[in-house]
Amino acid sequence: MSMDPTRIPSSEASNSAPLLKRNSVDVGWDYGVIVDPSNKDRLQCLLCGNQYTGGVSRMKRHIAQIRGDVASCTKATKEDILKCKKAIDDNAAKKKNKKKAAMEIREEVNVVGEESEGDEIENVAVGSKKRPYVLGPMDRYTNINPDSSDTSGFKKTRQPNISDAIWKEKSHKVSQYLARWVYEAGIPFHAIDNDSLKRFVEAVGQFGPGYQPSSQYQLREPLLKEEVERTKTFLKKQEEEWALTGCSIMTDAWTDRKRRSIMNLCVNCKQGTCFLSSKEDSEESHTGVYIFEYVDKFIEDIGAQNVVQVVTDNASNNMAAADLLKIKRPNIFWTSCGTHTINLMLEGIGKQSKFKATIDKAKAFTIFVYAHHNTLAMMRKYTKKRDIVRPGVTRFATSFLTLQSLMEKKQELRAMFSSNAWSESKWAKSPKGKVAYATVMSQAFWNGVTLCLKVFGPLVMVLRLVDGDRKPSMGFVYGELTKAKEEIKAAYKQVETNYRPILDVIDEKAKGRLDSALHLTAYFLNPFYFFNNSIIQDDPIIMDGVLTCVEAFFPDNVNVQDEVINRELLKYKNKEGGFGRPLATMGCATNNESYDPVGWWSNYGNHTPNLKRMATRILSLTSSSSGCERNWSTFEGIHTKKRNRLDATRLNNLVYVQFNAKLINNKRKGKDVLRTKEATNAQGWLVEGGDEEVDPVSGLTWEVIGEAMGADEVLQPRRTTRNIGVRELHEEDFMSEDDTEEEVDEDFEWVASVVIAGVDRGLGQTVLDLLVEGRDERGFETPGRVEGGEEEGALCYLGFHFSFGDSERDARIRK
């Protein structure tokens, strides 16, 4: 049954007051409304009209017809019953798992040792080494009964008594002390969910009264060094995996707040990515020779026999280092980052006119909504506080996620712009408001969004694959990219004139990046692709890549190469021995979460030991250096303005501990790698001109600087660069436009305002001259000067006037 959450079935409801609900996405609010504003636990069922006290949880039990503390709804359909039962079961499972995880964390902590496990004493001196009584870590000091609290992990077995009240009161007092420290020290609220904090609280409880916190020196020096050593111990499993299945080295550079250049190096294997080391090298130029020497040193430390590839972005200095490595170590591959390459594909396709027009309209719409307090509040009311902008890890990830979000909320947005609240709003009469209304009501716009999602969606799936840590991606990237191209063809119903420009962009960006011998061999040795399409063995390009890999994996050993190519490889191609078993075919028939090509080779490749070892090492590889990229967010989180005096060694140790803790605690598994909480890459969807990166030193955009320097492409900012005045997604105190919008003069409209900080008028004029220098040779009109009027002397170009304000030293552009 499809429920209308604004309907009360009874006849009396038609003339009733507006329905009251909590602003929640809980499924219970699809069936109930608040009866009395002064008693928000008093609800009325929208199906049978009965009223109950007990909140939305009891309403769900009422609809689900669970007997006990509430009567069953007589008008609930089978669909309604199953929907509420599922919600109840999911919530119960979530609580159970949370309690189980909390107990596991507590059980990990033991600050007293095994010798005192069986001791039971009623009173213990300060700092006692005795283990607390089994009911709970603090009950002997506060006389609190842990059985009375759900958070203790114990099930209640009796009626509450006065001890329960004491437990609750004293727990609240402890929480007040914790909250006070969080507020005064400026600790982020989400830090309270950190498992290490929970272990610390348990350890303090076991220690007892009198614990003295560590000093700043202890945190900076001995304790930090101890934690580094502890982390190294936990990563021993990683090092063992390097020897078994090989590993990938990833490196990248970063500039900190003190303008120091820092290079870091991470190692990836089948177990995940770990941070190995960073190096402060501000005085060195990052040439190909320098990068090669830095990487080569760590290849020696890790063991050349364990390293299969080096993964970086496609910068020219990295490619120069790759050439040097190929000379010294021809058996180690240097590959381009798959995440970077897929992003280049998406950005290239997004610039095509048919997609750019839709994206620009969508951006204009979201910018308008987020520009005013009342439109923003109205949108969040209709979407139940769900934002339409979804920040991503890159600009294009933000674009795709936001288009997806807009499509999901299409009906809510149309309802908003069809409402009386909108029509009575002053923004409904403004030019931008009319454009926003036309956009959201235009079927052509939504058709454009649908097309964008159909074309970008397959590539985004590949992006999630190569950028994630769920499974090694080298064995899948070439096959999934091929599949994505077929899905794009299908989106255009196989009409080549429509899909060819898109595939040309994909092929251009993939060439030399995602079609290396390593990528092709991984594709061939992944049985999911070969067993489902064995004709790939007839592709000369793929087989040439396979032969190249065999020669690289077994250098200077012609006999092994002969064994692999002329005997073992033929057994795989002809599906002989273990490869011919029905279970072998069944084991690679589906590419789901549980499918592991390395495990498949372990089961069925025992008659081809050399090929099995080669396949295991290749299929255990990553195809992206995004793990290294993510490490910079750890650097930035540690190296804040308040902590910018950290020396490079201490910074390295802090990053080593913090980044690797995520690997040890397995925190990234199952998360959407495209989503992020930071709105840095979403500025173009929140504020006008938000996509323009600004150099923090000169205040000029990188596009202007690039043209002034004669660069062929727009310069890319260093990793520390951020948009000046970044607006966060949930920022409530942003500067909205004036309450009264001035009438717009059709003949005179300010369309841009670019602040040039610390620049006088003469230099500002030079910047604008550089902006248009040489454009007339491409067929545009020649820049000229305005004669007469208050704009006399201003630069006139392409219908725009460029002038300067004396007081604010800004360049203004009007049309």
N, C-alpha and C positions, 0 to 999 in steps of 0.2 A: 504493500500500500504506500502510495506517495503522499507524505504528510505535508500539509501547509502549516508551518509553525505559527502563523498569525491567525489561525481559525479556531474558534470554540464551537463545537458542533451544536450545543444547545441553542434553542431559539432565543433565549434571553441574552445570549452573548452578542447578538448583532447590534444591540444598542448600548453595550457596556463601554466602560472607559477603555482607553488604550491599554493594550496588554503590557504587562511588566515581566521582564526576564533579566536574568544576569547576563552580562556580556561574556558569554562562554560558548565554546564549541562542543561542550558535552552533549552527547546524543539525547540525554534526558530532557533537554530544553526544546527538543522537537515535539514533545508530548505534554509539557506542563508550563504553566505561567504562575507568577506570583499573584496571590489574591489580595494581600494586605501589604502596602509599602512599608508599614511599621514592623511587620513580621515576615521577613524574607524567607523563612523556612516553611511558610504556609503556602502550599501549591494546589492548583486545580488541574486535573487531567483534561486535556483537550479532546480526548476521545469519549469518555463516559461522563465527564462533568463533575465527578466526585472530588472532594477536597481532602488533603492530607497534610499533616505536619511531620517534617523530617527531612526536608531538602530534596535535592534532585536524585540522590542515591536511592531514597525510598520510592521516588517516582519511577525509576527504572525497574525496581523490583515489582512495583505495581503493574507495569506494562508487561514485564516478562512473566507474570503470573507465578512468582516464586512465593510460596506460602510461608507464613510465619508472622511477621510483624505488620503486614499490610494486606488488604483485600485485593484480589486479582481484578484486573480490568476486564470487563465483559465484552468490550467492543474492540479489543486489540486483535489485529489480524496475525496470521502466522508469521508474516514478514516482520511485523512490529515486535513480536515476541522474540524471534531469533536475533533481531538487531540489538535489543536491549540485553538479552542474555549474553551475547558476544561481548558487549561493552562491559558488563559486570565481570565476566570471566577474565577479560583482558586486564581490567583494573586489579583484580585479585592476584593474577599472575605477576603483574608488575610489582605489587606490594611484596609478594612472597620473594621474588628475586632480589628486591632491594634489601629485605631483611637478611636473606641468605648471604648477600655480598657483604653486608655490614658485619655479620658474625664472622665471616671468613677473614675480614680485615682485622678484627679484634683478636682472633686466634693466632694471627701472624706475630703478634707482639708478645714478647717475654723479656722483661728487663731484669729478672731475678735469677734465672737459671733453673736447671732441673732439680737441684738438690733440695729445694724448698717447696716442690710441687704439692706435697701432701700435708704441709703445715696448715693448721687452722688455729688462729688466735683471735681474741676479741679486741685487744688494744695493742697498737704497734707504735713504736717511737717514730719521730720524724725521720724520714729518709730510710725507713726500715728496708731490709733486703728480703723480707718475707713476702711470699706471694699472697695476694688478697684472697679473702673467702670467696668461694665459687659463685655466690649469688651475683657478684658484680664487683667492679674494681673500686668503687667508692663507698659501698654500703657500710663498711665498718667504721668509717670516719664520720658519716652523716646519718647513720641509722635509717637508711632509705631502703625500701624493698623494691628491687628491680622487677619483681613479678608484676608490679602494677603498671608498668610502662610498656607500650608496644615497641618503643624504640630499643628496648633492651634485647629483643630477639626471643624472649620467653613468652610462652602462652599463658594467659590468665587462667587461674584455676580456682578462684574464690571471689567473693564480693569485695569491692573496694572498702578500705577502712581508713583510719586517721593516718596510718603510715603512708598510704598512697598520696594523701594531700601534702604530707611533709616532703615526700619525694618530688612531687610536682613543683612545689614552692622553691625548694632548694635548687632543682634543675633550672628553674627559671632565673634564679639569681646568678648561677654560673653562666647562663646564656647572656645575661646582661653584661657581665664582665667581658665576655668574648666580643659581644657587639660593640662595646665601648672601644676596645682595641681596634676593631675593624674600621670604625668610623674615624677615630683619631689618626690612625696610621695610613688611611686612604687605601685600604686593601680592597681589591675588586670583590664584589659579592660572590661571583662564581668560584672564587678560591675556596669557599666553604665546602664545596663538593669534592675537593682534592682528597684522594685516599691517604696521602701522607699526613695530612692534618688529622684525619681520623685515627691513624696509628699513633700520632703524637699524643692526642687526647687520651687514648687508651694507656699509653706508656706512663703519662703523668698520673693517671688513676692508679696504676700498679705501683708507682713509686711512693705515692702518698703525699701528705703535707710537707712543705718545706723545700720543694724543688726550686732551684735558682736558675733562671734562664741564662743561656750562654751569652758571653760578652761579644761585642762587635769584632774584636780581634779573633776570638775563637771561631766565629762564623766566617770571617775573611780568610783565615789561614789554616789552622790544623783541621777543623771540621770539614772544610771544603776539600782539602787534600784527601782526607779519609773517605769522603763521598766519591771522589774521583776514583780512588782505588776500589771501592765497593762496586761502582758502576763497571769498571774494567772486569771485575770478577763475573758479574752478571753477563757480560758480553763475550765470555769465553765460548759460549755455544755458537755465537756468530762466527768466531774464528774457526771453529771446527767445521762449520758449514762451508766456509771459504775453501777449505781443502777438499771437501767432498763434492760440491757442485759448482765451485768457481764463484767469482764475484765480479762486480763492476765498480770502477772508481769514478766518482763524480766530483767536479770542482767548479768553483765560480768565485767571482770577486764582488766586494761590497765596500762602500765608503761610509764610515761612521760619523757621528755628530762632530767629532773633532777633525773631520776631513782626512782621517787616516784610511789608507787603502788596506783592506783585509781580504786575504784569500782563504777559503775554507775547503776542506776535502772530506767527502763522505764516501762510505763503502756500502754497496747494496748487494744482498744475496737473497736467497729464497726466503730467509727469515725476516727480511725487512731492511730498512736503511738505518745505519748508525753514523753518527758524527765522529770523525777520527781526529782532526786537528785543524787549527787555523793559524795563519801567519800574517803578521803585520808587516807590510812591505811598501810603505808610502814613498820611499826613495827610489823604488825600482819601477821601471816601465814594464807593463805587462806584454812583453813581446812574445813571439812564438817560442823563442829559445828559453825565456824565463819560465813560461808555463810548462814546457817540456821537462826542464830540469826539476821543477817542483813536483810534477806528477811522477817522473821516473824515480825519484828518491823514495816515494811511498810505495811504488811497485816493488822496489827492493825490500822495504820493510815488511810489506804484506806477504811477499813471495811471488816472484814472477810466474811460478807454476800455478798459482791460484787465481791470477787476474786474467779474465777473458777479454774484457773491453774497457775502454774509457769513454764516458758519455759527457758531452758538453753541448752548449748551444753552437750555432753555426758561424760564430764571429770569425773574422779573418785570422786573428792571432791564434785562435784555437785550431783552425785548420792548418796553420803553419806548424804548430806543435805536433799535430797529427802526422804530418809528413816526416818530421824528425823521429817520432816514435816508430814509424813504419820501417825506418832504416835500421834502428837499433834493435827493435823487437818486432819482427815481421809477423810473429804469431799472436800478437795482441791487437785487437781491432780498436779503432777510434770511430765512434758513431755519433750522429747528431741526435739531439733531444727530440723525442717523438711529441711531447707536449708542445714544445715551441713550434714544431713544424705544423701540427694540426691547427694551432692557433693562427699561424700564418695563412693556412688554407681558409679558415673561417673568416678572417679579416678580409682576405682578398675577395671572397664571394660576397661578403657583406657590403663591399664598396660598389658592386654592380647596381645599376640604377634601379632595377625593379625591387631589389631588397633594401637599398639605402632609403628609398622614398618611404617605405613602410616603417623602417626603424626611426627615421627622422620624425615622422608623424607621431609615433608612439612616444618618443622622447619629449616632443613638445607637449603632449598630453600629460605625461607624468610630471614634467617640470611645472606645468600650470597647477596641477593638483597639490604639489608639495610647496608651492610658492606662497600659499595663503593659509592661515590657521583654520579658517572656517571650511574651506574646501577639503583640507586634509582631515579635519575632524569628521566631516560628512562622509568621506570615503571610508574611513576606518569604522564608522558606524555601520555602513552597509556591508562591509566585508568582515565584520566581527573582529575588528582590530588586526586584521591581516594586511600587511603592506603589499602594495602592488609592485614595488621595486624590490628585487632580490639581489643583493650584492654578491658578486662572484670574485674568483681569484684573479681574473683578468677582465679587461673591458668587454671582450666579446662574450665571455661567460656570463657577465652581467646582462648583456643584451639578450642572450638566449633565455636565461632564467626569467628575466622580466617579461619578455614576450609570452613565455609559457604561463607566467603568473597572470598576465592580462587576459589571456584566453580562458584560464580557469575561472576568472572573476567577471567574465563578460556580462552575464545576466545581472549580477549585483551592480556593476558600473552603469549599465543601461537603466536599471531601476533607480539609481541615484540621480541620473540626469533627467529622468522622467518624473521625479517627485516634485511635490509642491515646495519642499525646502529649497530645491535648486532653482525653480522658476521664480521664487520670491527673493532669491539671493541677488545682490548687486552684481555679482560676477557673471550671472547669466546674461547680462546686457553688455558686458565688456567684449571687445573684439576677440581677445584670447579665449574668453569663456565661450563665445559662439563657435570658435574653431574647435575647442575641446568637445563641445556638444556634437558638432558635425562629425568629428572623428569617431566618437564612441557609438554614434547612431549609423555610421556608414557601413554597409555590408561589404563594400569594396575594401575598406580598411581591414576588416576581420578576415576577408579572403586572403589579403596580403599577409596577415599574421599567420594564417594557416599554412600558406605556401612557405614562408620562412621556416616554420617549425618542421615541415616535411623535408625541406632541403637541408637545414642545419642539423636536425635531429640525428640522422645516421652518423654524421661526423662527430657530434657531441658524444654519442655513445662510444666512439673510438677514443675520444679525448678522456672520458671517464675511465676507460680501460687503461690507457697508458699512464694516466696521472695518478692512478690509485695504487693501493698496497694490498689489495685483496689476493692477487695472484701474480706471479711473474708474467710480464706482458710481451716479451720478445716473440714467443711462439704464436701470438694472436694478432699482432698489429697489422701485418701485411694482409692476412686473410680477412680481418674485419674491415680494413680499408677497402678491399675489393668488394666485400659485401655492401658497404656503404654506397659505393658508386652504383651498384646495381639497384639499390633502393631509391637513389636519386633519379635514375632512369625511369623507374616505375612511377615515381611521383609525377613525372612529365609524360606518362603513358608511352614511353619509348620514342618520343618525338625528338630526334637528334638535334634539330635546330634549337630546341629549347634547353636541352641539358648539356650540349657540347661546351658552351662557355664555362659552365661550372666544373665539368670534368677536366677542362684544360687548366684551370687554376689548381685543381688537386694534383694533376700529373706534374705540373711545373714545380710546385712546392715539394712534392715527394721525391723528385729526381735528385739523386745524390744524397738523400737524407734518409728515406725510409725504404729504399730498394737496394741496400748494400748486400753483399754476399751473405752476411750474417742474418739479415732479415729474411732473405729468400730461403736460406737453409732451414731457419726456424719454422718457416711456413711449410716447407716440404716434410720436415721431421715431426710436425705435429699431426698425429694420426687422425685427429678430428677432421682436418682438411683433406689429407691424402686418402684416407679410407672412404670418404664421401665423394671424392672427385679425383680418382687416380690418374686422370689424363694430365694432371699438372706435371707428371714425370716426362711428358713429351714437350714441355716448354723449354726451349734451348737456353733461355736467359736464366731460368730457375736452376736447371741442372748445371750450368756453368758456375753459378754461385755455390752450389753444393760441392763441386769439385775444388773450388778455391778454398772453401772452408776446411775440407779434408786435408789439403796441403798445408794450411796454416796450423791446424791442430796437431799434426804429426810431422813437423819440419825435420828435414835431414834423416828421415826414416822411410825410405822408399818401400821397404817390405810391408810396413804397416799400412801405408797408403794403398798399396796394391791389394792387401787383404780387405780393407774397408771398401774400396771402390769396386773391385772386381768380384768379390764374393759376398760380403756382409750387406752391402747396399742392394745387391740383386735379391737377396732373401727378403729384405723389407719391401722392395718394389713388387715382388711376386707373391708376397704374403705366405712365405714358407715357414715351417717350424712353428714356434709360438705365435708368430704373426697371423697364422692361418686358423687359429682356434676361433670358434664362434664367440667365445667370451671376449676375445681381443676386439672383435668387431663391435660387440655390445658395449664394451668398456669405453669406446671413444665415439659412440653414436650421438651423444648429446653434449653440448657445451654449456653446462650449468655450473652452479657454485661448487659442486663437489668434484667436478672433472679436473683431473691433474695429469697432464701429459707426462710429467716426470715419473709419477707413480705408475703410469701405463707402461713406460719403458722398463721400469724396475720389474714389472710382472712378466712381460712378454719379450723382452730383448736380450735374454740371457744367452741365446745362441749366437749373438753378434756383439761380443763384449766391447770391442773398440768403438763400434758405431753407437752402442748404448751409452758409453762414457761420454762421447761427443754430444749425443742428443741430450743427455742429462745436463751437461754444462750449458748448452745453448738455451734449452727450454727453461732453465732456472734464472735467466737474465732479465733485467729490466730493459725497457726501451726508452726510458726518460730520465732526465736529471732533475725532475721536479722535487725529489726528496731533498736535494741540495738547495733548491730554491726555497723550499719551506723553512730551511734552517735560518734564512735571513729574518723571518718573523720572530724567531727565538732570539736572534741577535738584537733586533730592535726592541723587543720586549724587555730585555735585560739592560740594554744600553740606552736608558731613557735620559731626559734632561737632568734628572736628579742624580743620575749615576754615571754621568759622562766622564768622570775622573778615573774610571776603572782602567787599570793597565791591561795590556794585551794578554798577558798570561792569565790573570784572574778572569778576564772576559772569556778566554778560551775554556777555562775550567768550568765556569758557570754554564756556558753553552753546552759543553760536553755532558754535564750532569743533567741539565734540563731537557735537552733534545733527546738524549738516549733514554731518559725516564719514560718518554712517550712510547718508545719501542718496547721497553721492559714491561710497562703496564698495558701494552696493546691497546692504546687509546684511539688510534685512527681507524681501526677495522670497522667497516660497515658505514662510515661517514661519507657523505657526498663531497667528493674532493673539489667540486666546482664552487661550493658554497663557502662563504666567509662571513664573519660578523662585522668586519671592517667595511666601511663604505667608500674607501679610497677609489676603487675602480667603478663606483656607481655615480660619481659626481655628474657625469653627462646626462644622467636620468633624473637628477635632483635639482640642479641649478643650471642656468644658462651659462654657456662657456665652460662648463665643468670638465669637458674633455681636454681642455688645453692645459698641458703640463707647463708649469712655470718654473724657471730657474730661480732658486731662492736668493741667489747672490745679485743678479742683475734685475730681476723682476720681469724679464722678457720671456715670451713663450719660446719653446725650443724650435718651433717652425720658423720664427723670425731669426733666431740665432743661426739656424741651419742655412737659411737663404743668404744671410749676411756673409757666411763663411764659404758659400758656394758649394754646399753639400748636395749630393745627388738626391739623397733621401732625407726626410725629417730626422733630425738628431734624436736619439733616445736618451732620456735622462738617466743619471746614476740611480742606484737603488734607494738612496736616501731621499730622493726628490719626492715631494708630495704636493698636491694641489694646494695653493695658498688658501687658507680659510676653508679647509675641508669640512663639509657638513655631514654629520652622522645621520643615519637613517631615522633614529628615534629621537633626534634632537628637538626639543619643544620650545627652546628660547631663541630660535633662528629669527633673523630680521625679515619679517614679512613686508610685502608692499604696503603703501599707505592705505588707510581704511577707505579713502575716497579716491577713486581712479580718475585722473584728469582725462578730459576729452582728447582723443588722438587727432592730430592734424594730419590729414592725408598727404599733404605736400611736404611735411617736415617732420621726420620721425628719427629720434636717436636710436640707432640699432646696435651700437656697441660702445663700450667704454673700457679702455685698456689702461690700467694704472702702470706707469713706468716709475718705479720707486727710485728716488735718489738721482734722477736724471733731469738735466736742465732742458730748456726748450730747444736749444740748438742741437743737442745730441738726439733729442726725441725726434726732431725733424729729419735728422740723418737716418734714424731707424726706419721711418716711414718711406724715405727715399729708397732705402735698401729693399723694402718690402715689395716695391713695384719695379725695381730696376730690371730692365731687359724684357719686360712683359710685352712692350709694343712690338717686338720682333716676332711674337707668336700670333699676331693678328688682332691684339687688343688695342683699344684707343690709347693714345699717348697721354701720360699724365700732364696736367696743366695746373694753372693757378686761378683761383677765384678772383674776379675783379669786382670791386665795389661792395658796399654793404659791410655788415659787421664781420663777415667771414673773409674779407679781403686778405689775400696772401695765403690762404689755406690751400693745401694740396687737393686737387680735384682729380679723381680717377674712377673710371667705370661707374660714374653716377654717384660716387661717395665723396663726401668732403672730409678731409682730415685736418683737425685743428687742435690747439693746445690751450688748456686753462692755466692762467697765470698763478692762481692761488694753490691749486691742488697738483700742479705739474702732471696733468694727465693728458693723454691723447684721446680725442673723441672723434668718432666716425658717425656721420649722419648721411642719410640718403634723401 
